[in-house]
């Protein structure tokens, strides 16, 4: 009795926490120097302490304890792993099941080989923590059966027969059209594939345009803001603008009708004008040369060549007194120019003006004529 009491007292003082802390036979050999690894899981299902820890389906440790995470929403699993097992610092932890109805265990492993973004690096140290983004779990059998039951009972599987019948009814008798549609669709997809480079360039151009517009966002906002008063004025004058457009429409109808009615007359006038224009074209340089004589009539430009010497022996006093000019114009006496102006219907004779010699005073001529008109005199 004393020995039993001492044994029970020793067990109580040693901190006995229940059968979960008792080592199970056939468990993994963790060696003399194991190290601890912590893994965070969103859900550990029915994982229990002393469950196995495996690497490539080989037992390498056991679950020491399962606690609630610091955030109060996740589970933290502490595992003891054999010290001879080398794992990378970015190792993954998965919660798996040994069989369909078997026990749960934790599998540790390297990142997947096809994951080029997270290559295996470093070494998993003692008390290392595997975060949530590198842990997951397999679906439970109950979850699979529940999803299957939902699919069979409420997922529309019972309506597949009706759907198949409706499809058959829709396609019956339209096989050629459906085949043609599929052929056209194949051609369309082929053309899209041929113009893939152009489509990519168009998308890149749209992307650059969007970037440019984004850079000019402030200026566009200012332009839209400044455009508001103008739009407000246009909205206020909408009635006047509509009336203006309607009036322009009526004017265009009247103009079109006028042109249609006078079309024959305009064509006849243009045809009648054709001979005149033809003669003007045929005249060539004769018309501009005749205009030269019109400005200097009755003396052509060649008259200068007939004057001997370097002067005309004529002097003009120009009196710009307005009263004198008006008095000279109102005189009733005949001006010397009257003899040069022919009556209506009489051809204009060329005046016989003697040409002076150098140093000779003719006593009459261009000086007398202009002098009588402007109130001056000859010198």
ABEGO torsion letter per residue (X at the ends): XAAAAAAAAAAAAAGBAEAAABBBBGBBBAEABBBBBBBBBABAEABBBGBBBBBGGBBABBBABBBBBAAGABBBBBBBBBAABBBBAABBBBBBBABAABBBBBBBBBBBAABAABBBBEBBBBGBBBBAAABBBBBBAAAAAAAAAAAAAAAGAAAAAAAAAAAAAAABGAAAAAAAAAAAAAAAAAAAAAAAAAAAAAAAAAAAAAAAAAAAAAAAAAAAAAAAAAAAAAAAAAAAAAAAAAAAAAAAAAAAAAAAAAAAAAAAAAAAAAAAAAAAAAAEAAAAAAAAAAAAOABBAAAAAABBEABAGBBBBBBABAAAAAAAAABABBBAAAAABBBBGBBBBBBBBBBBBBGBBAGBEAAAAAAAAAGBBBX
